[in-house]
């Protein structure tokens, strides 16, 4: 994820390596990025199982000087609305200053013998900018076990715009490194208070 003039070419090469409709994905990402220089990127292709179907999708995260861009592409089987298989690609562009939280969760094996620099076996990157929030509610209670009064509800709201999980076993160590590097670049960009 070096900050060089070849970063755009590196992004395109990473999209092509994913093997997931590279022309479609690259066109959508490049249109969203426009002419801005790319500071960092992450391409994550994932396969999931949905009942009897295998589904693939790709998420591309791009950091420019001013924006965080998320592109997501899903494939769909032929259905009642389309006689042929199809793909849906969406992009969202977020100003860096709108990012309110970046959570990097690392899963490490044998933490008692952890050495700095050891690659986690799994990384979950969660980024919030206020477009989507999850609200978890539960009935409120008081300390009296015999109380039957209605105390309303209590809960919390969590920014949950994007959550991306990569693992060494499923995605390979390079993808885990890339996810950590992208998270660091994004954290550094949001720490710059001039944006």
Residue, then its C-alpha position, 0 to 999 in steps of 0.5 A: x500500500x505504498x503511497x506512490x504514483x503506481x498505487x492506481x495500477x496496484x489497485x487495478x492489479x489487486x482487483x484483477x487478481x481477485x478474479x471477481x468480475x474485474x472489469x466491472x469492479x474496476x470500472x465502478x471503483x475508478x469512477x468513484x475515485x475519479x482523478x484523486x490520488x490513492x493513498x491506500x486500498x484493500x481488496x477482499x474477495x469472499x465466498x459464502x454459502x447460502x443454503x444450497x448456493x455458493x455466493x461470491x462477493x468482493x469489497x474494495x476499500x480505497x482511501x484518497x486524501x479526502x475520501x474513504x470509498x467503499x465498493x461492494x459487488x455481489x453476484x446473483x443467480x437467475x431468478x424471477x426478475x432476471x432470466x440470467x445471472x447478474x451482479x450488483x455493484x455499489x459504491x459509497x464515498x465518505x468524506x474522511x471527516x465523517x468517519x467517527x470510529x475505526x475498530x480493529x479487532x485482532x485474534x492471536x493464538x497463544x497470547x501468553x507467548x505473543x511477540x510484537x509484530x506477530x501476524x494475527x490469525x484474524x482481523x475484523x475491521x469495523x468502520x462507522x460514519x453514521x450511515x448505519x447504526x445498530x440499536x440493541x434494546x432490552x427491557x430495563x429493570x431495577x435492583x428489586x427482584x420483586x418489582x413488577x413495574x415497567x421501567x421502559x427499555x435500555x440499550x445501546x446504539x453502535x455505528x456499524x456501517x462496514x465490518x470486514x473480516x479477514x483470516x490467515x486461514x481463509x484469506x492468507x497472511x498477505x491479506x491480513x497484512x494488507x487489512x492491518x496496513x489499510x486500517x493504519x492508513x485510515x486511522x492516520x487519515x482520520x487523526x489529521x484534524x485539518x480534514 
